[in-house]
Amino acid sequence: MPNPTAAMLVIGDEILSGRTRDSNMYHLAGKLAAKGIDLREVRMVPDVADTIVSALNELRAAYDHVFTSGGIGPTHDDITADCVARAFGVGIDVRADARAILASHYPGGAADLNPARLRMARIPDGAVLIENPVSKAPGFSMDNVHVMAGVPSVFEVMVESLLPTLTGGAPLLTENVRIDRGEGDIAGPLAEIDARFPQVAIGSYPVQRDGRFLVNIVLRSADRAALDAATNDVRALAE
Amino acid sequence: MPNPTAAMLVIGDEILSGRTRDSNMYHLAGKLAAKGIDLREVRMVPDVADTIVSALNELRAAYDHVFTSGGIGPTHDDITADCVARAFGVGIDVRADARAILASHYPGGAADLNPARLRMARIPDGAVLIENPVSKAPGFSMDNVHVMAGVPSVFEVMVESLLPTLTGGAPLLTENVRIDRGEGDIAGPLAEIDARFPQVAIGSYPVQRDGRFLVNIVLRSADRAALDAATNDVRALAE
């Protein structure tokens, strides 16, 4: 059975304006590879409702899972939960369980929940909460769309809460071969190896070291025997 | 006149598999903001021709510029130039000027250009070359699609070569206000300021410091007077 597929939607003006360097995509990509869920596409979009809604609808139709980051805080630019409700055509309101979880984060409890903070307890009808041990305000899964915070420390604990609830596939096995030659010298034989092993994905990544270009060959497969055979052939290129 | 708009297409299995942390998107985003070109969307896709071609066609129709990174080296997984030719419905072949530039990089000149290296001189019909002072192999602009390398040191010099040839708009002016309060405490008055200044984009970004949440307010506008007035109002929230 093929692995489940996934897309990620990174939401936030601060990413596209160059103010903030996103780290959530790289974090999630590594976790999904280990889980055997194939990340096939990432989109980064601004805090614009129509853009978010149409990206959500395209991605959730095309992939088994959609993971989002950003836009679930208490301020005016936090519109992700409303966009998810719109994308699914369901209602959204403050939910009692989310409200209680949120209240537990504040010294004064529910009395500290002003209207802005209460926004963080607005959950689309039918969603399942994602736990947030860091700052309580929960994420949620609406069908195959998993909605998480943009702050990396919070995003990461939400991923930890969520991933064990998802069914993974065969984790991708990886081998690396560093070759101390230019990429152009090995491209021909490398293409032949790639053609011989259709079940192994072979990537070639030049790196600059001390002014020279070397190449890292990365081989990936869920099939250990094929991976080992292809890796041996690639190693022979280094000699 | 509104600023030109742009999208970026990051191409490469290594990004989606979590092996490589992309840095080109963050680099380009900062350069475009300074140039007055509004980056509106980023997509990251694998080395799959159909996916690349359809992303190229969607993005080049929707935005004034499309910047791509990755997939223009000499190996079998370097398929970006062919995908651009397919997306535009034009031919692609080794071009004499690109071949000469490439030959200048090797000690043996043109004699060192084996078939794999010659792939890097294949340019879609009608494209304009983008200079690469680091490793010679050029990028190219095909209409509004600007094709650059994935290796960060090469991507960055190609951006330096390309950007002066593009027409920018009003650079985005930015002000930052750090507020030592929780986001939920200021969200209400912040939304009022945001509503009063439609020409200023106001973002609210919580950060964790020593176990507490503070908030960075970022105000962005091309209008200096409006930006200053809104910034003053936001500063008053800190008191």
Interface residues (C-beta under 8 A of the other chain):
Chain A: V10 G12 D13 E14 I15 L16 S17 G18 R19 T20 R21 D22 M25 Y26 L28 A29 G30 K31 L32 A33 L39 R40 E41 V42 R43 M44 V45 P46 D47 T51 G73 P74 T75 H76 D77 D78 N114 P115 A116 R117 R119 M120 V134 S135 G150 V151 S153 L172 T174 E183 G184 D185 I186 A187 G188 L190 A191 D194 A195 A201 I202 G203 S204 Y205 P206 V207 Q208 F213 V218 R220
Chain B: V10 G12 D13 E14 I15 L16 S17 G18 R19 T20 R21 D22 S23 M25 Y26 L28 A29 G30 K31 L32 A33 L39 R40 E41 V42 R43 M44 V45 P46 D47 T51 G73 P74 T75 H76 D77 D78 N114 P115 A116 R117 R119 M120 V134 S135 G150 V151 S153 L172 T174 E183 G184 D185 I186 A187 G188 L190 A191 D194 A195 A201 I202 G203 S204 Y205 P206 V207 Q208 F213 V218 R220
